[in-house]
């Protein structure tokens, strides 16, 4: 399986869209998995160009149980002193620190760049026979416990 050339896609999606979680800003690229972990401050924006992104929400179940809410008063954005790439640097290599300084260790990763996971999926597809039912499928995992990427969501590529 050859890697997908995404260089021309930046004309379709914004090259300047970003999100931040707890003050760590990450630039979003096509096919990145970007999560907003529960009860964590987050923001979205773009740097000049229009942006298109897809939010996969649990809207039907939230509506069914009338569980929607928002906090609007008193919210102050998180400090932006967290260096960009901190989560990737700490947890993105398949290793985890013995002593973690992450206050949200239950869901430390929120950005899974396509450029990284596509390489892993390509390597898997090139070294493993295809499954007749699922093809080549891999699960994004929480680097702390190896479980689902968050307590409420599992994601696959």
Phi and psi in radians as a Rosetta constraint file:
Dihedral C 1 N 2 CA 2 C 2 CIRCULARHARMONIC -1.409 0.35
Dihedral N 2 CA 2 C 2 N 3 CIRCULARHARMONIC 2.534 0.35
Dihedral C 2 N 3 CA 3 C 3 CIRCULARHARMONIC -1.073 0.35
Dihedral N 3 CA 3 C 3 N 4 CIRCULARHARMONIC 2.585 0.35
Dihedral C 3 N 4 CA 4 C 4 CIRCULARHARMONIC -1.474 0.35
Dihedral N 4 CA 4 C 4 N 5 CIRCULARHARMONIC 2.284 0.35
Dihedral C 4 N 5 CA 5 C 5 CIRCULARHARMONIC -1.429 0.35
Dihedral N 5 CA 5 C 5 N 6 CIRCULARHARMONIC 1.916 0.35
Dihedral C 5 N 6 CA 6 C 6 CIRCULARHARMONIC -1.744 0.35
Dihedral N 6 CA 6 C 6 N 7 CIRCULARHARMONIC 0.060 0.35
Dihedral C 6 N 7 CA 7 C 7 CIRCULARHARMONIC -1.050 0.35
Dihedral N 7 CA 7 C 7 N 8 CIRCULARHARMONIC -0.598 0.35
Dihedral C 7 N 8 CA 8 C 8 CIRCULARHARMONIC -1.416 0.35
Dihedral N 8 CA 8 C 8 N 9 CIRCULARHARMONIC -0.235 0.35
Dihedral C 8 N 9 CA 9 C 9 CIRCULARHARMONIC -1.259 0.35
Dihedral N 9 CA 9 C 9 N 10 CIRCULARHARMONIC -0.358 0.35
Dihedral C 9 N 10 CA 10 C 10 CIRCULARHARMONIC -1.130 0.35
Dihedral N 10 CA 10 C 10 N 11 CIRCULARHARMONIC -0.220 0.35
Dihedral C 10 N 11 CA 11 C 11 CIRCULARHARMONIC -1.333 0.35
Dihedral N 11 CA 11 C 11 N 12 CIRCULARHARMONIC -0.407 0.35
Dihedral C 11 N 12 CA 12 C 12 CIRCULARHARMONIC -1.616 0.35
Dihedral N 12 CA 12 C 12 N 13 CIRCULARHARMONIC -0.701 0.35
Dihedral C 12 N 13 CA 13 C 13 CIRCULARHARMONIC -1.882 0.35
Dihedral N 13 CA 13 C 13 N 14 CIRCULARHARMONIC 2.858 0.35
Dihedral C 13 N 14 CA 14 C 14 CIRCULARHARMONIC -1.233 0.35
Dihedral N 14 CA 14 C 14 N 15 CIRCULARHARMONIC 2.437 0.35
Dihedral C 14 N 15 CA 15 C 15 CIRCULARHARMONIC -1.560 0.35
Dihedral N 15 CA 15 C 15 N 16 CIRCULARHARMONIC -0.025 0.35
Dihedral C 15 N 16 CA 16 C 16 CIRCULARHARMONIC -2.097 0.35
Dihedral N 16 CA 16 C 16 N 17 CIRCULARHARMONIC 0.193 0.35
Dihedral C 16 N 17 CA 17 C 17 CIRCULARHARMONIC -1.265 0.35
Dihedral N 17 CA 17 C 17 N 18 CIRCULARHARMONIC 2.479 0.35
Dihedral C 17 N 18 CA 18 C 18 CIRCULARHARMONIC -2.504 0.35
Dihedral N 18 CA 18 C 18 N 19 CIRCULARHARMONIC 2.816 0.35
Dihedral C 18 N 19 CA 19 C 19 CIRCULARHARMONIC -2.386 0.35
Dihedral N 19 CA 19 C 19 N 20 CIRCULARHARMONIC 2.747 0.35
Dihedral C 19 N 20 CA 20 C 20 CIRCULARHARMONIC -2.370 0.35
Dihedral N 20 CA 20 C 20 N 21 CIRCULARHARMONIC 2.537 0.35
Dihedral C 20 N 21 CA 21 C 21 CIRCULARHARMONIC -2.225 0.35
Dihedral N 21 CA 21 C 21 N 22 CIRCULARHARMONIC 2.158 0.35
Dihedral C 21 N 22 CA 22 C 22 CIRCULARHARMONIC 0.919 0.35
Dihedral N 22 CA 22 C 22 N 23 CIRCULARHARMONIC 0.603 0.35
Dihedral C 22 N 23 CA 23 C 23 CIRCULARHARMONIC 1.571 0.35
Dihedral N 23 CA 23 C 23 N 24 CIRCULARHARMONIC -0.110 0.35
Dihedral C 23 N 24 CA 24 C 24 CIRCULARHARMONIC -1.624 0.35
Dihedral N 24 CA 24 C 24 N 25 CIRCULARHARMONIC 1.993 0.35
Dihedral C 24 N 25 CA 25 C 25 CIRCULARHARMONIC -1.585 0.35
Dihedral N 25 CA 25 C 25 N 26 CIRCULARHARMONIC 2.326 0.35
Dihedral C 25 N 26 CA 26 C 26 CIRCULARHARMONIC -2.234 0.35
Dihedral N 26 CA 26 C 26 N 27 CIRCULARHARMONIC 2.446 0.35
Dihedral C 26 N 27 CA 27 C 27 CIRCULARHARMONIC -1.397 0.35
Dihedral N 27 CA 27 C 27 N 28 CIRCULARHARMONIC 2.346 0.35
Dihedral C 27 N 28 CA 28 C 28 CIRCULARHARMONIC -1.660 0.35
Dihedral N 28 CA 28 C 28 N 29 CIRCULARHARMONIC 2.399 0.35
Dihedral C 28 N 29 CA 29 C 29 CIRCULARHARMONIC -2.135 0.35
Dihedral N 29 CA 29 C 29 N 30 CIRCULARHARMONIC 2.810 0.35
Dihedral C 29 N 30 CA 30 C 30 CIRCULARHARMONIC -0.933 0.35
Dihedral N 30 CA 30 C 30 N 31 CIRCULARHARMONIC 2.359 0.35
Dihedral C 30 N 31 CA 31 C 31 CIRCULARHARMONIC 1.283 0.35
Dihedral N 31 CA 31 C 31 N 32 CIRCULARHARMONIC 0.066 0.35
Dihedral C 31 N 32 CA 32 C 32 CIRCULARHARMONIC -1.133 0.35
Dihedral N 32 CA 32 C 32 N 33 CIRCULARHARMONIC 2.545 0.35
Dihedral C 32 N 33 CA 33 C 33 CIRCULARHARMONIC -1.682 0.35
Dihedral N 33 CA 33 C 33 N 34 CIRCULARHARMONIC 2.012 0.35
Dihedral C 33 N 34 CA 34 C 34 CIRCULARHARMONIC -2.132 0.35
Dihedral N 34 CA 34 C 34 N 35 CIRCULARHARMONIC 2.074 0.35
Dihedral C 34 N 35 CA 35 C 35 CIRCULARHARMONIC -1.796 0.35
Dihedral N 35 CA 35 C 35 N 36 CIRCULARHARMONIC 2.694 0.35
Dihedral C 35 N 36 CA 36 C 36 CIRCULARHARMONIC -2.055 0.35
Dihedral N 36 CA 36 C 36 N 37 CIRCULARHARMONIC 1.621 0.35
Dihedral C 36 N 37 CA 37 C 37 CIRCULARHARMONIC -1.051 0.35
Dihedral N 37 CA 37 C 37 N 38 CIRCULARHARMONIC 2.595 0.35
Dihedral C 37 N 38 CA 38 C 38 CIRCULARHARMONIC -0.973 0.35
Dihedral N 38 CA 38 C 38 N 39 CIRCULARHARMONIC 2.435 0.35
Dihedral C 38 N 39 CA 39 C 39 CIRCULARHARMONIC 1.042 0.35
Dihedral N 39 CA 39 C 39 N 40 CIRCULARHARMONIC 0.574 0.35
Dihedral C 39 N 40 CA 40 C 40 CIRCULARHARMONIC -2.103 0.35
Dihedral N 40 CA 40 C 40 N 41 CIRCULARHARMONIC 2.380 0.35
Dihedral C 40 N 41 CA 41 C 41 CIRCULARHARMONIC -1.095 0.35
Dihedral N 41 CA 41 C 41 N 42 CIRCULARHARMONIC 2.348 0.35
Dihedral C 41 N 42 CA 42 C 42 CIRCULARHARMONIC -2.526 0.35
Dihedral N 42 CA 42 C 42 N 43 CIRCULARHARMONIC 2.725 0.35
Dihedral C 42 N 43 CA 43 C 43 CIRCULARHARMONIC -2.453 0.35
Dihedral N 43 CA 43 C 43 N 44 CIRCULARHARMONIC 2.760 0.35
Dihedral C 43 N 44 CA 44 C 44 CIRCULARHARMONIC -2.288 0.35
Dihedral N 44 CA 44 C 44 N 45 CIRCULARHARMONIC 2.675 0.35
Dihedral C 44 N 45 CA 45 C 45 CIRCULARHARMONIC -3.002 0.35
Dihedral N 45 CA 45 C 45 N 46 CIRCULARHARMONIC -3.110 0.35
Dihedral C 45 N 46 CA 46 C 46 CIRCULARHARMONIC -2.513 0.35
Dihedral N 46 CA 46 C 46 N 47 CIRCULARHARMONIC 2.740 0.35
Dihedral C 46 N 47 CA 47 C 47 CIRCULARHARMONIC -1.856 0.35
Dihedral N 47 CA 47 C 47 N 48 CIRCULARHARMONIC 1.181 0.35
Dihedral C 47 N 48 CA 48 C 48 CIRCULARHARMONIC 1.756 0.35
Dihedral N 48 CA 48 C 48 N 49 CIRCULARHARMONIC -0.631 0.35
Dihedral C 48 N 49 CA 49 C 49 CIRCULARHARMONIC -1.713 0.35
Dihedral N 49 CA 49 C 49 N 50 CIRCULARHARMONIC 2.575 0.35
Dihedral C 49 N 50 CA 50 C 50 CIRCULARHARMONIC -1.020 0.35
Dihedral N 50 CA 50 C 50 N 51 CIRCULARHARMONIC 2.572 0.35
Dihedral C 50 N 51 CA 51 C 51 CIRCULARHARMONIC -2.159 0.35
Dihedral N 51 CA 51 C 51 N 52 CIRCULARHARMONIC 2.536 0.35
Dihedral C 51 N 52 CA 52 C 52 CIRCULARHARMONIC -2.209 0.35
Dihedral N 52 CA 52 C 52 N 53 CIRCULARHARMONIC 2.170 0.35
Dihedral C 52 N 53 CA 53 C 53 CIRCULARHARMONIC -2.497 0.35
Dihedral N 53 CA 53 C 53 N 54 CIRCULARHARMONIC 2.748 0.35
Dihedral C 53 N 54 CA 54 C 54 CIRCULARHARMONIC -1.881 0.35
Dihedral N 54 CA 54 C 54 N 55 CIRCULARHARMONIC 2.128 0.35
Dihedral C 54 N 55 CA 55 C 55 CIRCULARHARMONIC -1.740 0.35
Dihedral N 55 CA 55 C 55 N 56 CIRCULARHARMONIC 2.101 0.35
Dihedral C 55 N 56 CA 56 C 56 CIRCULARHARMONIC -1.642 0.35
Dihedral N 56 CA 56 C 56 N 57 CIRCULARHARMONIC 1.823 0.35
Dihedral C 56 N 57 CA 57 C 57 CIRCULARHARMONIC -1.967 0.35
Dihedral N 57 CA 57 C 57 N 58 CIRCULARHARMONIC 2.894 0.35
Dihedral C 57 N 58 CA 58 C 58 CIRCULARHARMONIC -1.656 0.35
Dihedral N 58 CA 58 C 58 N 59 CIRCULARHARMONIC 0.736 0.35
Dihedral C 58 N 59 CA 59 C 59 CIRCULARHARMONIC -0.984 0.35
Dihedral N 59 CA 59 C 59 N 60 CIRCULARHARMONIC -0.816 0.35
Dihedral C 59 N 60 CA 60 C 60 CIRCULARHARMONIC -1.007 0.35
Dihedral N 60 CA 60 C 60 N 61 CIRCULARHARMONIC -0.767 0.35
Dihedral C 60 N 61 CA 61 C 61 CIRCULARHARMONIC -1.273 0.35
Dihedral N 61 CA 61 C 61 N 62 CIRCULARHARMONIC -0.612 0.35
Dihedral C 61 N 62 CA 62 C 62 CIRCULARHARMONIC -1.105 0.35
Dihedral N 62 CA 62 C 62 N 63 CIRCULARHARMONIC -0.748 0.35
Dihedral C 62 N 63 CA 63 C 63 CIRCULARHARMONIC -1.152 0.35
Dihedral N 63 CA 63 C 63 N 64 CIRCULARHARMONIC -0.735 0.35
Dihedral C 63 N 64 CA 64 C 64 CIRCULARHARMONIC -1.017 0.35
Dihedral N 64 CA 64 C 64 N 65 CIRCULARHARMONIC -0.694 0.35
Dihedral C 64 N 65 CA 65 C 65 CIRCULARHARMONIC -1.745 0.35
Dihedral N 65 CA 65 C 65 N 66 CIRCULARHARMONIC 0.185 0.35
Dihedral C 65 N 66 CA 66 C 66 CIRCULARHARMONIC 0.834 0.35
Dihedral N 66 CA 66 C 66 N 67 CIRCULARHARMONIC 0.862 0.35
Dihedral C 66 N 67 CA 67 C 67 CIRCULARHARMONIC -1.834 0.35
Dihedral N 67 CA 67 C 67 N 68 CIRCULARHARMONIC 0.155 0.35
Dihedral C 67 N 68 CA 68 C 68 CIRCULARHARMONIC -1.260 0.35
Dihedral N 68 CA 68 C 68 N 69 CIRCULARHARMONIC 2.508 0.35
Dihedral C 68 N 69 CA 69 C 69 CIRCULARHARMONIC -2.783 0.35
Dihedral N 69 CA 69 C 69 N 70 CIRCULARHARMONIC 2.901 0.35
Dihedral C 69 N 70 CA 70 C 70 CIRCULARHARMONIC -2.628 0.35
Dihedral N 70 CA 70 C 70 N 71 CIRCULARHARMONIC 2.593 0.35
Dihedral C 70 N 71 CA 71 C 71 CIRCULARHARMONIC -1.872 0.35
Dihedral N 71 CA 71 C 71 N 72 CIRCULARHARMONIC 2.067 0.35
Dihedral C 71 N 72 CA 72 C 72 CIRCULARHARMONIC -2.001 0.35
Dihedral N 72 CA 72 C 72 N 73 CIRCULARHARMONIC -0.598 0.35
Dihedral C 72 N 73 CA 73 C 73 CIRCULARHARMONIC -1.517 0.35
Dihedral N 73 CA 73 C 73 N 74 CIRCULARHARMONIC 2.352 0.35
Dihedral C 73 N 74 CA 74 C 74 CIRCULARHARMONIC 1.400 0.35
Dihedral N 74 CA 74 C 74 N 75 CIRCULARHARMONIC 0.018 0.35
Dihedral C 74 N 75 CA 75 C 75 CIRCULARHARMONIC -1.341 0.35
Dihedral N 75 CA 75 C 75 N 76 CIRCULARHARMONIC 2.232 0.35
Dihedral C 75 N 76 CA 76 C 76 CIRCULARHARMONIC -2.120 0.35
Dihedral N 76 CA 76 C 76 N 77 CIRCULARHARMONIC 2.245 0.35
Dihedral C 76 N 77 CA 77 C 77 CIRCULARHARMONIC -0.939 0.35
Dihedral N 77 CA 77 C 77 N 78 CIRCULARHARMONIC 2.596 0.35
Dihedral C 77 N 78 CA 78 C 78 CIRCULARHARMONIC -1.117 0.35
Dihedral N 78 CA 78 C 78 N 79 CIRCULARHARMONIC 2.708 0.35
Dihedral C 78 N 79 CA 79 C 79 CIRCULARHARMONIC -1.031 0.35
Dihedral N 79 CA 79 C 79 N 80 CIRCULARHARMONIC 2.482 0.35
Dihedral C 79 N 80 CA 80 C 80 CIRCULARHARMONIC -1.671 0.35
Dihedral N 80 CA 80 C 80 N 81 CIRCULARHARMONIC 0.454 0.35
Dihedral C 80 N 81 CA 81 C 81 CIRCULARHARMONIC -1.462 0.35
Dihedral N 81 CA 81 C 81 N 82 CIRCULARHARMONIC -0.070 0.35
Dihedral C 81 N 82 CA 82 C 82 CIRCULARHARMONIC -1.359 0.35
Dihedral N 82 CA 82 C 82 N 83 CIRCULARHARMONIC 2.116 0.35
Dihedral C 82 N 83 CA 83 C 83 CIRCULARHARMONIC -1.105 0.35
Dihedral N 83 CA 83 C 83 N 84 CIRCULARHARMONIC 2.412 0.35
Dihedral C 83 N 84 CA 84 C 84 CIRCULARHARMONIC -1.010 0.35
Dihedral N 84 CA 84 C 84 N 85 CIRCULARHARMONIC 2.345 0.35
Dihedral C 84 N 85 CA 85 C 85 CIRCULARHARMONIC 1.597 0.35
Dihedral N 85 CA 85 C 85 N 86 CIRCULARHARMONIC 0.077 0.35
Dihedral C 85 N 86 CA 86 C 86 CIRCULARHARMONIC -1.066 0.35
Dihedral N 86 CA 86 C 86 N 87 CIRCULARHARMONIC -0.784 0.35
Dihedral C 86 N 87 CA 87 C 87 CIRCULARHARMONIC -1.103 0.35
Dihedral N 87 CA 87 C 87 N 88 CIRCULARHARMONIC -0.779 0.35
Dihedral C 87 N 88 CA 88 C 88 CIRCULARHARMONIC -1.079 0.35
Dihedral N 88 CA 88 C 88 N 89 CIRCULARHARMONIC -0.759 0.35
Dihedral C 88 N 89 CA 89 C 89 CIRCULARHARMONIC -1.118 0.35
Dihedral N 89 CA 89 C 89 N 90 CIRCULARHARMONIC -0.639 0.35
Dihedral C 89 N 90 CA 90 C 90 CIRCULARHARMONIC -1.460 0.35
Dihedral N 90 CA 90 C 90 N 91 CIRCULARHARMONIC -0.727 0.35
Dihedral C 90 N 91 CA 91 C 91 CIRCULARHARMONIC -2.108 0.35
Dihedral N 91 CA 91 C 91 N 92 CIRCULARHARMONIC -0.141 0.35
Dihedral C 91 N 92 CA 92 C 92 CIRCULARHARMONIC -1.431 0.35
Dihedral N 92 CA 92 C 92 N 93 CIRCULARHARMONIC 0.040 0.35
Dihedral C 92 N 93 CA 93 C 93 CIRCULARHARMONIC -1.768 0.35
Dihedral N 93 CA 93 C 93 N 94 CIRCULARHARMONIC 0.026 0.35
Dihedral C 93 N 94 CA 94 C 94 CIRCULARHARMONIC 1.557 0.35
Dihedral N 94 CA 94 C 94 N 95 CIRCULARHARMONIC 0.066 0.35
Dihedral C 94 N 95 CA 95 C 95 CIRCULARHARMONIC -1.992 0.35
Dihedral N 95 CA 95 C 95 N 96 CIRCULARHARMONIC 2.764 0.35
Dihedral C 95 N 96 CA 96 C 96 CIRCULARHARMONIC -2.286 0.35
Dihedral N 96 CA 96 C 96 N 97 CIRCULARHARMONIC 2.568 0.35
Dihedral C 96 N 97 CA 97 C 97 CIRCULARHARMONIC -1.147 0.35
Dihedral N 97 CA 97 C 97 N 98 CIRCULARHARMONIC 2.551 0.35
Dihedral C 97 N 98 CA 98 C 98 CIRCULARHARMONIC -1.193 0.35
Dihedral N 98 CA 98 C 98 N 99 CIRCULARHARMONIC -0.722 0.35
Dihedral C 98 N 99 CA 99 C 99 CIRCULARHARMONIC -2.009 0.35
Dihedral N 99 CA 99 C 99 N 100 CIRCULARHARMONIC 2.001 0.35
Dihedral C 99 N 100 CA 100 C 100 CIRCULARHARMONIC -1.683 0.35
Dihedral N 100 CA 100 C 100 N 101 CIRCULARHARMONIC 2.385 0.35
Dihedral C 100 N 101 CA 101 C 101 CIRCULARHARMONIC -1.759 0.35
Dihedral N 101 CA 101 C 101 N 102 CIRCULARHARMONIC 0.100 0.35
Dihedral C 101 N 102 CA 102 C 102 CIRCULARHARMONIC -1.355 0.35
Dihedral N 102 CA 102 C 102 N 103 CIRCULARHARMONIC 2.169 0.35
Dihedral C 102 N 103 CA 103 C 103 CIRCULARHARMONIC -1.323 0.35
Dihedral N 103 CA 103 C 103 N 104 CIRCULARHARMONIC -0.256 0.35
Dihedral C 103 N 104 CA 104 C 104 CIRCULARHARMONIC -2.049 0.35
Dihedral N 104 CA 104 C 104 N 105 CIRCULARHARMONIC 0.941 0.35
Dihedral C 104 N 105 CA 105 C 105 CIRCULARHARMONIC -1.117 0.35
Dihedral N 105 CA 105 C 105 N 106 CIRCULARHARMONIC -0.308 0.35
Dihedral C 105 N 106 CA 106 C 106 CIRCULARHARMONIC -1.218 0.35
Dihedral N 106 CA 106 C 106 N 107 CIRCULARHARMONIC -0.438 0.35
Dihedral C 106 N 107 CA 107 C 107 CIRCULARHARMONIC -2.536 0.35
Dihedral N 107 CA 107 C 107 N 108 CIRCULARHARMONIC 1.273 0.35
Dihedral C 107 N 108 CA 108 C 108 CIRCULARHARMONIC -1.338 0.35
Dihedral N 108 CA 108 C 108 N 109 CIRCULARHARMONIC -0.489 0.35
Dihedral C 108 N 109 CA 109 C 109 CIRCULARHARMONIC -1.712 0.35
Dihedral N 109 CA 109 C 109 N 110 CIRCULARHARMONIC 2.355 0.35
Dihedral C 109 N 110 CA 110 C 110 CIRCULARHARMONIC -2.256 0.35
Dihedral N 110 CA 110 C 110 N 111 CIRCULARHARMONIC -0.063 0.35
Dihedral C 110 N 111 CA 111 C 111 CIRCULARHARMONIC -2.298 0.35
Dihedral N 111 CA 111 C 111 N 112 CIRCULARHARMONIC 2.070 0.35
Dihedral C 111 N 112 CA 112 C 112 CIRCULARHARMONIC -2.080 0.35
Dihedral N 112 CA 112 C 112 N 113 CIRCULARHARMONIC 1.642 0.35
Dihedral C 112 N 113 CA 113 C 113 CIRCULARHARMONIC -1.130 0.35
Dihedral N 113 CA 113 C 113 N 114 CIRCULARHARMONIC 2.393 0.35
Dihedral C 113 N 114 CA 114 C 114 CIRCULARHARMONIC -0.947 0.35
Dihedral N 114 CA 114 C 114 N 115 CIRCULARHARMONIC -0.719 0.35
Dihedral C 114 N 115 CA 115 C 115 CIRCULARHARMONIC -0.990 0.35
Dihedral N 115 CA 115 C 115 N 116 CIRCULARHARMONIC -0.544 0.35
Dihedral C 115 N 116 CA 116 C 116 CIRCULARHARMONIC -1.494 0.35
Dihedral N 116 CA 116 C 116 N 117 CIRCULARHARMONIC -0.847 0.35
Dihedral C 116 N 117 CA 117 C 117 CIRCULARHARMONIC -1.276 0.35
Dihedral N 117 CA 117 C 117 N 118 CIRCULARHARMONIC -0.462 0.35
Dihedral C 117 N 118 CA 118 C 118 CIRCULARHARMONIC -1.141 0.35
Dihedral N 118 CA 118 C 118 N 119 CIRCULARHARMONIC -0.664 0.35
Dihedral C 118 N 119 CA 119 C 119 CIRCULARHARMONIC -1.109 0.35
Dihedral N 119 CA 119 C 119 N 120 CIRCULARHARMONIC -0.742 0.35
Dihedral C 119 N 120 CA 120 C 120 CIRCULARHARMONIC -1.115 0.35
Dihedral N 120 CA 120 C 120 N 121 CIRCULARHARMONIC -0.777 0.35
Dihedral C 120 N 121 CA 121 C 121 CIRCULARHARMONIC -1.147 0.35
Dihedral N 121 CA 121 C 121 N 122 CIRCULARHARMONIC -0.718 0.35
Dihedral C 121 N 122 CA 122 C 122 CIRCULARHARMONIC -1.071 0.35
Dihedral N 122 CA 122 C 122 N 123 CIRCULARHARMONIC -0.788 0.35
Dihedral C 122 N 123 CA 123 C 123 CIRCULARHARMONIC -1.070 0.35
Dihedral N 123 CA 123 C 123 N 124 CIRCULARHARMONIC -0.741 0.35
Dihedral C 123 N 124 CA 124 C 124 CIRCULARHARMONIC -1.099 0.35
Dihedral N 124 CA 124 C 124 N 125 CIRCULARHARMONIC -0.799 0.35
Dihedral C 124 N 125 CA 125 C 125 CIRCULARHARMONIC -1.134 0.35
Dihedral N 125 CA 125 C 125 N 126 CIRCULARHARMONIC -0.576 0.35
Dihedral C 125 N 126 CA 126 C 126 CIRCULARHARMONIC -1.415 0.35
Dihedral N 126 CA 126 C 126 N 127 CIRCULARHARMONIC -0.186 0.35
Dihedral C 126 N 127 CA 127 C 127 CIRCULARHARMONIC -2.113 0.35
Dihedral N 127 CA 127 C 127 N 128 CIRCULARHARMONIC 0.025 0.35
Dihedral C 127 N 128 CA 128 C 128 CIRCULARHARMONIC -2.352 0.35
Dihedral N 128 CA 128 C 128 N 129 CIRCULARHARMONIC 2.394 0.35
Dihedral C 128 N 129 CA 129 C 129 CIRCULARHARMONIC -1.085 0.35
Dihedral N 129 CA 129 C 129 N 130 CIRCULARHARMONIC 2.554 0.35
Dihedral C 129 N 130 CA 130 C 130 CIRCULARHARMONIC -1.236 0.35
Dihedral N 130 CA 130 C 130 N 131 CIRCULARHARMONIC 2.444 0.35
Dihedral C 130 N 131 CA 131 C 131 CIRCULARHARMONIC -1.442 0.35
Dihedral N 131 CA 131 C 131 N 132 CIRCULARHARMONIC 2.332 0.35
Dihedral C 131 N 132 CA 132 C 132 CIRCULARHARMONIC -1.120 0.35
Dihedral N 132 CA 132 C 132 N 133 CIRCULARHARMONIC -0.397 0.35
Dihedral C 132 N 133 CA 133 C 133 CIRCULARHARMONIC -1.805 0.35
Dihedral N 133 CA 133 C 133 N 134 CIRCULARHARMONIC -0.657 0.35
Dihedral C 133 N 134 CA 134 C 134 CIRCULARHARMONIC -1.954 0.35
Dihedral N 134 CA 134 C 134 N 135 CIRCULARHARMONIC -0.113 0.35
Dihedral C 134 N 135 CA 135 C 135 CIRCULARHARMONIC 1.215 0.35
Dihedral N 135 CA 135 C 135 N 136 CIRCULARHARMONIC -2.477 0.35
Dihedral C 135 N 136 CA 136 C 136 CIRCULARHARMONIC -1.782 0.35
Dihedral N 136 CA 136 C 136 N 137 CIRCULARHARMONIC 1.951 0.35
Dihedral C 136 N 137 CA 137 C 137 CIRCULARHARMONIC -2.302 0.35
Dihedral N 137 CA 137 C 137 N 138 CIRCULARHARMONIC 2.402 0.35
Dihedral C 137 N 138 CA 138 C 138 CIRCULARHARMONIC -2.258 0.35
Dihedral N 138 CA 138 C 138 N 139 CIRCULARHARMONIC 2.663 0.35
Dihedral C 138 N 139 CA 139 C 139 CIRCULARHARMONIC -1.858 0.35
Dihedral N 139 CA 139 C 139 N 140 CIRCULARHARMONIC 2.337 0.35
Dihedral C 139 N 140 CA 140 C 140 CIRCULARHARMONIC -1.226 0.35
Dihedral N 140 CA 140 C 140 N 141 CIRCULARHARMONIC 2.404 0.35
Dihedral C 140 N 141 CA 141 C 141 CIRCULARHARMONIC -2.244 0.35
Dihedral N 141 CA 141 C 141 N 142 CIRCULARHARMONIC 2.780 0.35
Dihedral C 141 N 142 CA 142 C 142 CIRCULARHARMONIC -1.348 0.35
Dihedral N 142 CA 142 C 142 N 143 CIRCULARHARMONIC 2.113 0.35
Dihedral C 142 N 143 CA 143 C 143 CIRCULARHARMONIC -1.204 0.35
Dihedral N 143 CA 143 C 143 N 144 CIRCULARHARMONIC -0.215 0.35
Dihedral C 143 N 144 CA 144 C 144 CIRCULARHARMONIC -1.409 0.35
Dihedral N 144 CA 144 C 144 N 145 CIRCULARHARMONIC -0.802 0.35
Dihedral C 144 N 145 CA 145 C 145 CIRCULARHARMONIC -2.092 0.35
Dihedral N 145 CA 145 C 145 N 146 CIRCULARHARMONIC -0.044 0.35
Dihedral C 145 N 146 CA 146 C 146 CIRCULARHARMONIC 1.335 0.35
Dihedral N 146 CA 146 C 146 N 147 CIRCULARHARMONIC 0.007 0.35
Dihedral C 146 N 147 CA 147 C 147 CIRCULARHARMONIC -1.468 0.35
Dihedral N 147 CA 147 C 147 N 148 CIRCULARHARMONIC -2.815 0.35
Dihedral C 147 N 148 CA 148 C 148 CIRCULARHARMONIC -0.996 0.35
Dihedral N 148 CA 148 C 148 N 149 CIRCULARHARMONIC 2.702 0.35
Dihedral C 148 N 149 CA 149 C 149 CIRCULARHARMONIC -1.056 0.35
Dihedral N 149 CA 149 C 149 N 150 CIRCULARHARMONIC -0.549 0.35
Dihedral C 149 N 150 CA 150 C 150 CIRCULARHARMONIC -2.414 0.35
Dihedral N 150 CA 150 C 150 N 151 CIRCULARHARMONIC 3.026 0.35
Dihedral C 150 N 151 CA 151 C 151 CIRCULARHARMONIC -1.184 0.35
Dihedral N 151 CA 151 C 151 N 152 CIRCULARHARMONIC -0.377 0.35
Dihedral C 151 N 152 CA 152 C 152 CIRCULARHARMONIC -2.037 0.35
Dihedral N 152 CA 152 C 152 N 153 CIRCULARHARMONIC -0.158 0.35
Dihedral C 152 N 153 CA 153 C 153 CIRCULARHARMONIC -2.352 0.35
Dihedral N 153 CA 153 C 153 N 154 CIRCULARHARMONIC 2.382 0.35
Dihedral C 153 N 154 CA 154 C 154 CIRCULARHARMONIC -2.003 0.35
Dihedral N 154 CA 154 C 154 N 155 CIRCULARHARMONIC 2.527 0.35
Dihedral C 154 N 155 CA 155 C 155 CIRCULARHARMONIC -2.357 0.35
Dihedral N 155 CA 155 C 155 N 156 CIRCULARHARMONIC 2.536 0.35
Dihedral C 155 N 156 CA 156 C 156 CIRCULARHARMONIC -2.311 0.35
Dihedral N 156 CA 156 C 156 N 157 CIRCULARHARMONIC 2.694 0.35
